[in-house]
Every structure is written in structure tokens, then in C-alpha cells.
Amino acid sequence: MKCRHCDHELHHSFLDLGHAPPSNAYLSATQLRTPEITFPLRLYVCDHCWLVQTEDYAAAGDLFSRDYAYFSSTSQSWLQHAARYVEKITRILNLNHESFVIEVASNDGYLLKNFVAADIPCLGIEPTTSTADAAERIGVPVLRKFFGASTATELAGANKRADLICGNNVYAHVPDINDFTDGLRIALKEGGTINLEFPHLMNLIRFNQFDTVYHEHFSYLSLTAVVPIFAKSGLRVFDLEELPTHGGSLRIYGCHESDPRETQPVVAEMLGKENAFGLRDLAIYRGFQRKADKVKDDFLEFLITQKRMGKSVAGYGAAAKGNTLMNYAGIKHDLVSFVCDASVSKQGSYMPGNHLAILPPSELTKVKPDWIVIFPWNIAQEVVQQQQQLLMSGSKFVIAVPELKVLP
């Protein structure tokens, strides 16, 4: 296998989570009776450009299918995050009815609906039918394609180059990161701005966030890796922000290489932080497997202890994070009875691999389990606030990552 960016031969393993099905490949009752396909879930680090990436097995078209079940609007905190971003970037770039905004991987319109409400022309690029349909129902225009150089060339040819191209948690999801980045350059107006948000590799390592590893994430990104990727495509990272979302993310600001805007000192500062942390040293990657195994072992020990004590355990959030953790630990319904999720698109289905039933959150009120494991730990406080009634009835909440912790 070679690096997706620099084509360097990959020799160094970062993490091996065994075999698992795609984390968002939820199953119907009928599918439970048929064989389930799994793929190796391994990460490698390139010691030339320091991009961390999955071993190549699953194709993007299989992972992001027409009935894709992840809807961004399910989380209220994420909707608020998107609304704050739109207000801020509109002010910074002075966007108006003569501007044009493109969001790559626009999902169900959770973000672009704010531009629509502000009468700022926009377009979502979204290949999954289920989420694109939802976006169009609320008035968000959608181009139903995967984004890359070819799609960007079509947009440029139709005079649809953008003043702003934004993408939240999509950069890690693209199998051909160079083609995708070329597309950003082609679709961007001169003087335009690119905003990409992605979970920060440095935080993944620092906080043991191994459950964010799944097949839909082809890359695990640091500024150290992104700066040369942008440069190869004729783009430049000129500013950035650190965000608390998804356990710690970066929002980068990009532009054409020739753009007169100066690169802000915070870019060099972050590169220095990453270097000091060890992201250019193989030792920090080689030591991560042991940290992931400890999280997994501690969680498994907790569940076995509760089973021996006769306590009931349910899960909240049929998230990819939960699938990674449970499938790596070999957890089945004998340790976790079921999982609840607020997304109607997931309810009535079954988790891939462990085959836990996905039920509406109201089921928790009926059953009143002793313990509720919140798998999407990045929104744990939001979940606890929504489920105060369960706390009052005696149920306790727990997360497993970055370490086993009882909430609140």
C-alpha cells in the first residue's frame, strides 16, 4: 500500500482493530439472517508526509450509499454550531445576495439552510440520496454527486465558482485526497475562501479516541499533513481555529496560493505544537495500540462486572464510534441489551457487527436500565441534559472514551 498523498510506500502500522463491517451499514431484520461482510480496520502512518490513513479495502460508493443513515440535524448542539459558523463567516467575508457558497458533503441541509434563510445563494454537494432528499425538502439546492476535480470542473464551466467552499467532517472521508483538494482549487473563485473542519489527529492520540477510527474515515488529519496536501494543489492554509467539536477539531482557512492575504502566525504555531507533540516521530504512533487496548479492556471489564452484579446496561447513540468500540471488544447483547438513537432513520434497524437493536429513546424511560453507555461521547452532556428524568429514576450514565467515566 502507498500513501494517498505522496505515493510513498507505507511500512508503519498505527492501529489494528481487527475486522469490522462498515460502521454505518445498519441492518434490517432480514439481513440478520444473511452473511455480513467485514473488512480489516487498520491504520498506517506515512513517514514521509505524516498522513495517517486506513488500509484500502472498502470503496466510497459502498460506504456512502443512497440510504446513508447519518443525519447531521439529529444533534441540537451541532445545529447550533453550524448556525454560529454561518453568522461568523458571513460577517468575516461580507457575504451577501451576490455571493455564492458551496458546501461539500452538505448532508441534510443542517448548515446551508442558514445561508438560504439569509438570502445568500448556495449549493450543497451530496451523493447520498436519503440526506439530499431531506435537504431539498427544506429548500436547500443540492447537486447529487461526489466532489472532486471532475465535479468542480463542471461547476466552474457553469460559472458556479464559489466565494466560500466549506466542508465539515468530509476531508477525512475522501479516498482520493489529492483529487478532492484539486477540486477545491478549481471550484474556488480568485479571492475566495475554503473552510474545512476535521477532527485533529493530535487530539485523537492525546485523548485515546480510537473509536473515531472506521472505514468511512480514509484519513486522520493533522496540520502537518494538510499543509503540503494543499500546497500540491496550488492552495495555501492561511489561518485556523481550534474547535471543541468531535473531541477537538481544526477549522482551517484556505485560499489560492497567489492570494494576497498573509498567512497568520497561528499556522506556524500549530505546526510547532504538532512537532513538539511528536507527530513527526514514529514513536508516538507505535505506542497508540497499547492505549487503545486499555480503553477497550477497561470498558469490557466494567460491562462484565455489571453483568455479574445483575445490573442492566443499554446504550445511547447508534454512532459509528459505538460500533468501532463494541466490535473491537467483541461486545454483544449479553453485555449491552440494546441501543437507543434519536435519529428516526436508524430506529428499527440493527447495529452492524454486534447486531444490537436500535430503538427510540423513549424505550429507556420504559426499561429504566441501571447503566446507559453514551457512545457518541462528544455530545454526552447534551444527552445527559435531555435525559434528566432517567437520572432521577436511578439510571446512571457512563462513557468509555477517553477513559471510563460516570457522568455527570
MOKA-V872967 format. One record per run of one state. SS is the DSSP state (A for helix, B for strand, O for the rest). FROM is the first residue (numbers start at 0). LEN is the number of residues. Records with the same first field share a line. If there is no record, write none. Layout:
SS: FROM-LEN, FROM-LEN
This chain:
O: 0-1, 2-6, 9-2, 20-6, 27-3, 33-5, 45-6, 54-5, 63-8, 74-1, 93-7, 104-7, 117-4, 125-3, 137-4, 143-5, 157-4, 168-2, 173-3, 206-3, 212-6, 221-1, 232-2, 243-1, 247-1, 256-8, 277-4, 286-1, 308-4, 316-3, 329-9, 340-9, 350-6, 359-2, 367-3, 374-2, 386-1, 392-3, 399-5, 407-1
B: 1-1, 8-1, 11-9, 26-1, 38-7, 51-3, 100-4, 121-4, 141-2, 161-7, 187-13, 218-3, 234-9, 248-8, 312-4, 338-2, 349-1, 356-3, 370-4, 395-4, 404-3
A: 30-3, 59-4, 71-3, 75-18, 111-6, 128-9, 148-9, 170-3, 176-11, 200-6, 209-3, 222-10, 244-3, 264-13, 281-5, 287-21, 319-10, 361-6, 376-10, 387-5
